[in-house]
C-alpha cells in the first residue's frame, strides 16, 4: 500500500527504528530520535544500494516520489543514480570554483595592491552592481562576446555609458588574469571594442564659474547655511585646490601646523606619489576652526551619519547646489579656476602643475619631485589665499598683492 500524508504525520516514535514502505524501493525510515528520512533501496551491478532522498517534512511525500522516479529512470538506463549525483556535485563545485565571480575575486585580490581604498571600494561595488548579476555565476570559460555585449548594453540603457565602458575594461582584465592562470583560453572582451556596441559619448569639462564670478561664490560660501564642517570644507578646497577625494579623505595626522604644510600620502593620490600642500595663513585659520569641531577624530571631515568614515564625495556638490550653483560649479572647479588665474598672473607653469599634482613623474623621481620648488610654491599659495580674501571682501577680482613667482 502506498503511503499517505496522514499516515506519515501520525507515525509514532518507537524504541527501534522502522520503515514505512511506499513501493518500488522507496520508504520512510523513522528513527527513535524523531527523524523521518526518505530512502530508496535498489540494486546496481549486483550490489545493493541505499540512496538518501531527503528528510520529511522538508521533503514532502510528493517531492520524495519525484526524486524516486528520477532515480529509477536513471537506473533503467544502466546509470547508478548515486554515482550520477556525486558526478553532478563535483561538476557544480567545479563550476562554482571556475565561475566568473570566483575568478574575478582572485583577480581583484591581485589587482588591488597599492590602490587607494576609495578606488578599490568603488571598483568592487561597480562589479557587484553591474557585472556579477549577469555574468557572476557563469563558468568563465563558457562566456562569449555576445554576453559581454548584453551586459554593457544593459548598463548603457540606464544612461551610464561611461560606466558601461569601465565594466567592459574590468571584464577584460579578469579574462586576462584567467588566461594567465589557466582558467580560460581566450578573452572575449578583446574581440569587441566599446565603440562597436556603445553609442559615442562626448567628453564634457566639469562645470566651473568664470573668474569674475568668484567673489560672489566666496561670499556665498562664507554665509552658507549648512553645517559648519561643510562650509569649512569648501573654504579649504578653495584655498588648497586639491582633488575632492584628497580633501574629504584628509586625516589630522597628515597636517603639520608648525611647518604650515599638509603631506598627503601616496596611496591617497591619483598619481600614486606623495604630495605636499603648503598652507597659507588663511588655510591654517580654517584648520584651527575645524579643530574645535572635529579635532578629536581621525578625519577632518567625518560623515554626518557615520563619524568613523569621511564625508561623502557628494557633500560639496550638494552644498554648491543648495547655494544655487547647480550645473555651474563643482568641487573640482576650484582646481581649474586656480590654474587659470595663476597662469594669467604669470606664476611659473611648473610650480602650478606641481601644486595641482599634474606634473609628469617617473619611478626614479617620484620619491622627491613632490618636494620640488617648495619655497616658491608656498609663496604662490599664500598669494592665492590673499587673492581669495581680497576677492571675497572687495566684491571684485583684484590683482595679486605679491609679485608673480
N, C-alpha and C positions, 0 to 999 in steps of 0.2 A: 504494500500500500504506500502510495506517495505521501510525503509529509504535507502538513498544512501549517499555516502561521499560528493558528490557535494551538495546535499540538506542541509546536516549538515553545510558545510563550508559557504553556502550562507544564513544560518539562521540569521535573524536580531534581534537586541535587541528591546524590547518593554517596555512600561511603566509597563506592567504587565507580570508576568511570564507565560509561556505557555509550552505545551508539543508537542513533535514530536513523534508520536507512530511508533513503528517498528513491533508490532504484538505480540500476546500471552502475554501481560502484560508488555513487555519491551518498554520503551520510554526514550527520551532525554528531560530532564527538563531544559529549557532555562530561566535563571533569568535576571532581569533588570541590575544587576551588571556585566553581561557578563559571568556568569558561565554556563557551559553545562554539566549537571550531568546525568549519566545513573541511571535509577531506574527500579525496577521490582516490579510490583503490583500483589499480589496473595492473596489467602485465605488459611488459615490453621486452622483446628478445629473450623470452623465457624467464624474466625476472619480475618479481612482484614489486610494485612501486606505490608510494603513498604521497599524493600531491596536496599541499595546503591551498585552499581557495579563499581564505579569509575568515573573519570571526563575526558571528552573529551578535548583536543586530546591525553592526556596521555594514556587513554584507547580508542583506535580506535574502529570503528564500529565492525570489525571482532572479536576483543577480548571481547567486550561487549556481543556479541552474544554467544561466547563460555561460558562466565560466566553465562549468562542467561540459556543456555541449561543445564549446570551442575546443576544449582539450580532447574530447572524443573524436572530433573531426580531424585533428592533427594525428591522433593515434591511428585513425583509419587509413591515413596516407603513409604510415610507417615511421612517422616522426614521434619521438618521445617528447610529450608536452613539457615535462620538467626540464629537459635539456634545452628545448626551444626557449623557455622562459629565461634560463641562465644566459643563453646567447643574446637575447634581447636586452637583458640588463647590462651586459658587457657593452653592447652597442650603444645603449643610452649613456653609459658612463663615458665611453669614448667620445660620443657626440658632445657631451657637456664639457669635457676637457678640451675639445677642439672647436668649441663654438667661437663665433666671432667675439663675443664678450669676454670669454676666458682668455683669448689671445690678446685682446685689447687691454685687459688688466695687466698682463705680463709686459706689453709694450709700454703702458703708462708708468709702471714702476721703474722701467729702464729710462724712459724719456724725462721724467720729472726732476731728475737730479740737477741741482743748481738752477732750477727755475724758481721764480718767485712764488710764494704761497698763493698769492692772488691769481696769478696766471694758471697755476696748477689747478686750483679750485674751479676757475671759470671753464677750463678745458674739460674737466671731468663732468661738470654739470651740463655742458653743451652736448657731450656724447650721451649722457643718460637721457637727456630730453629729446634728442633728435636722431641719434644713430641706433642705440640699443633697442628701442621699441620695434624697429623694422628688421634689423639685422642681428641683434644680440644672440638669439637662440639658434641661428643658422650655423651649420658646420662651415668654417671659414673656407675650406677647400671647395665647397659647393656653390659659393656665391658667384654670380655672373654680373656682368656690366649692367644689364637692364635693371637689376635690383638696386644698384647704386643710383641709377638714373631716377628710379621711382622714389628713392629716399630724398634726393636733393630737390626733385620737383615738388614733393610734398612740403618741404621746408620753404621753398620759394613761394608756394601758393599762399603761405601765411604772410607774405610780404617781407620775408627775410632773405633776400638774395645773397647778401654778404655772408650770412650765417650758413647758407647752403654751400657756398664755396669753401668755407672753413671746414665744414663737415666732410666734404669730398677730400680735402687735404689730409684731415686726420685719418680717414679711411685708407688713403694711400700709404700713410706712414705705418699703419697697423699691418697692412698687407706686406709691405717691405720687410717688416720685422718677422712676420710669419714665414716668408720665404727664406730669410736668413737662418731661421731656427728649425726649418724642416716641417712647418705646419701647413704650408701651402706651396704650390709650384708656380703660381702665376698671380699677377697683380691686376685685377680687372679695372682698378681705378686708373691705371696708366694707359688703358685703352681708349679712354674718353677724356675730353677736356671740358671744363665748365662751360666754355663758350659754345660747345656743341649742343648743350641741352638747356642752358640757362639764358634768360634774357640779359642783354648787356646792361650794366649799371653805370651811371655817371658819377664819378667821384666829386663830392662837394666839400668845400672847405668848412671847417667848424665855424659857426656863426661868431662874429665879434663886432663890436661897435667901432665907429671911427674914432680917431684920437680926439676930435673936437667934442665928442660926446662923453669923454672920460670924466670930466669934472662932475657932471650930473650923476653918473653911476657911482662915483666915490661918495658923494653926499647921500645917495640913496642907501648905500651900504652903512654909512655912519648912523643912520636913523632906522635901520632895519628893525622891524617889529617882531621878528622871530627870536629864537634862542640866542643868548649872548655867545655861546660856543660857535654857532654857525656864522654869526656876524664877524667874530674874530678870525674864523677860518677864511672867510672871503678877504679880510684885510691882509692876512698873512700871505694868501695866494697872490694878491696884487703886489705885495712888497717883494716877494721872492720869485714869482712866476715859475714855480716848479710845476710838474705834471700833477693832475688831480690825484692820481693813485699815490704819488710820492707824498703829497700833503696829508691826505686822510690816513695814511699808514704811519705817520710820524710818531715816534716814541720819545718821551722825555730824555731817555738815555742817550739820544743822538745829539743833544744840544750842549754846547759849551758856552755858557753865558759870559764868562770872564774873557774868553777869546773871541766872543761875538761870531761864532760860526756854527753851522749845522752840518754834521757829517752824515750823509745818507749812505748806508752800506750798499755794496754792490748788488746783493740779492734783491734789493728793492728798486733797482734802477732798470729802465728799459734796455740800456746798452750793456747791462751786467758789469759796470765799472763803478767804483765808489765815486761819490760826488760831494763837493764842498760848496755850501751856500754861505757866503759872507753875510752877516746880519747887520743891517743898518740900525741906528739907534731907535728908529720908529718900529722896526721889527722886534727889537728887544723889549720895547714898551708893550707891544701886543702880547708877547710871550709872558711878561710879568703879570699882565691882567689875566691871561689864560691860566697861569699857575694857580691863582686863587680859586679857579673853577675846577680844574682837572689835575692839578699838580700832584695829587696823591695817587694817581692812577698810572697805568702803563702808557696809555695813549694820550696824545694831545687832544684828540677829538674822539672821545668814546661815543658809541652809538646810544641813541635815546632809549632803545628797548633793551639793549644788552651792553652794559658798560665794559664787558670783557672783550668786546670786539670794537674795531674802529667804526666811525660813522659810514653810512652808505655812500658809494661814489655818486649817488644821485642827489645827495643832500644839497650841494651847492647849486646844481642845475635847477632844482625845485625852488631854492631861495631866490635865484635870479628871475624865475618865472613869476613868483609872488610879487616881485618888485616891478613887474611889467616889462621884463626883458626876454620874454619867451620868443625864441627864434631869432633874437638879436645878439645874444651874448651867452657864452659858455665859460666854464672854469678854464678850459684850455685857451680861451680867447685872450686871457691876460698875457700868455706867452707871445702870441702874435703881436699884441699891442706893444709889449716891451721891446721886442725885436725891431719892429718898425720904427718906433720913436728913438730908440738908442742908436740905430743906424743913421737916422736922419740927423741926429745931434753929433755925429762924427765919431762915435766910440768905435774902437778897433773891432773889426769883424771877428777876429779870433777870440777876443775877450767875450763878446756876446755869445758866440757859438759854444764856447766852453761853459758859460754860465747857463745856457739852455741845455747843456749835456748833449749837444748835437755834434760836437767835434769828432771827426773820424779818429778811431784809436785802434791799435793792434795789440796783440797779446803782450808784446815786449813793453810798450809804452803805457799800457793800461794801469800799471802799478803806480805811476807818478804823474801822468798827464792831468789827472783831476786836481792836482795841486798847482798847476802852472798859473802864472800871472795872478797870484792871489792878491797882491797889493793893489794893482790897478783894478782888479775885479771888485775888491772891497770898496774902492773909491767910487767905481761905477754904480754899485748897489746903493751906496749912501746918496749919491747924486740922484739916483732913480727915486729913492724914498723921499728926498727933499722935493723933487718934482711933483710926486703924487700929493704930498702935503700942500704944496702951493696950489696945485690944480683944484684940490678939494675945497680949500679955503677961499681961493680967489674967483672960482667960477669960470675960469678960462684956462686954457693950456698955456703955461708960461715957459720961457726958456730956462734951461738949467742954470743954476747959480754957479756950479762948478764948471770949469772948462772941460771939453771932451778929452778923454784919455786915449 
